[in-house]
Amino acid sequence: MATKKKFKLFDAVLAAVCIVLVVEAVAPAAAIGPWQYIWWAIMLVAFFLPYGMISAELGTTYDDEGGLYDWVKRAFGRRNGSRVAWYYWVNFPLWMASLAVLFTDILLAITGVEINWILTLVIQLAFIWVVILISNYRVSQSKWLINIGTIVKVILIVAMGGLGIYGAVVNGFANSGSLADISPLMGISFISIILFNFMGFEVVTTFAGDMQNPKKEIPKAIVVGGILIAIFYLFGAFGVSAAIPYNELSVDSGFMDAAGILLMGAPGIILSIIGILFMFSLIANLSSWSFGVNYVAMYAARDHAMPKVFEKENKDEVPSSANIINGVVATVIVIVAAILGQVNPDAVDAFWTLFALNVVTLLASYIFMFPAFQKLRKVDADRERPYKVPGGKGMIGIMTWVPFALLILAIVFLLFPYNADTGMLEPDIILIIGVIISVVLGEIIAAVTTKKAPKETARKE
């Protein structure tokens, strides 16, 4: 048995911030326009708050490393648990592939170097396998990376917000702030961006095995981390929208696009430093997420809900096979994307297509979580709950079905985004095809892996 180094409350708070705080999503959220503030407020109350509290209750009540999979399986059976585990896992290599593309784009932009597509692909593959190497250690052994990554993310977002506010004070606010400036459909279409910014609290619950007193520390980490995350997101988004006209931003705008506008006229070395810090934050973000994703995949595989190939672990009790498969799948994706880009460079934007598919599959994995919480309150009412979401049946119902509805709405509008040119919602055909393929593969895996599973019985432990 490997000796487990302890993961303290301070580390857990930093991990929550590192996992949930997504620097690259601040600028696209700001592109929503003045409606973003309304949607931030709605999502903070209607989704973020219940999601954090529910994660804390489920994570401390069922404190194994199965996380999201185990909660859904207990409530709705192994087949539905398998679906959740699949969507939760498959989003990760898609995300890793998209950030590999983004990483090389930033590297080439700040260095000004032009290289051929083969060398670009080599850099993308190096990025992927550095993340895989780091993810092969326990979270307690890699907490230095998470802690530094959190500090870097905070610096970047605070700098972005501060620069934006400074620019607005010196040059005046870039936008009127009138809700009439941008169609409300823009905000509705991209609530998925805000929801994606909130995801990840349940990953903290999979760190229980490395924590001294997880039943007390996990709720505290989620509450404190959640407050900090909300403050940082709002500050960064306000700064960007205060200094940059909405017509210079789009949902495809990245952090570096916004930073380049905010730093216009500043020495290039400053933008280069920001680019380097941002690239480091991408590695830290993926590494922190991988711990939760890999443990869920391994746990589900051992429970006959994911392919057996995911169930192996290394000497440090880290799910090494799931980790390696992440790298292999992401490698295949970036190679295929690079080849397709050579065949038809204008056919598809690799980063945003992969990122959008990642967002859809990640949001889909949470659909069962909220009704699972409500059902477990009924069928497992006698179990001790170290942390319990406050409220009676009516409040529990609201906290279950409002976030559930928001997830469905976000997925629908991501598949049918708002087109500013036509003023209509139009289907994203490539994304829809990708989602259909993901769903079909998930159904096949759920059917095959659960077929020979032992008969499920009530769990009393």
Disulfide bonds with the S-S distance in Angstrom:
none
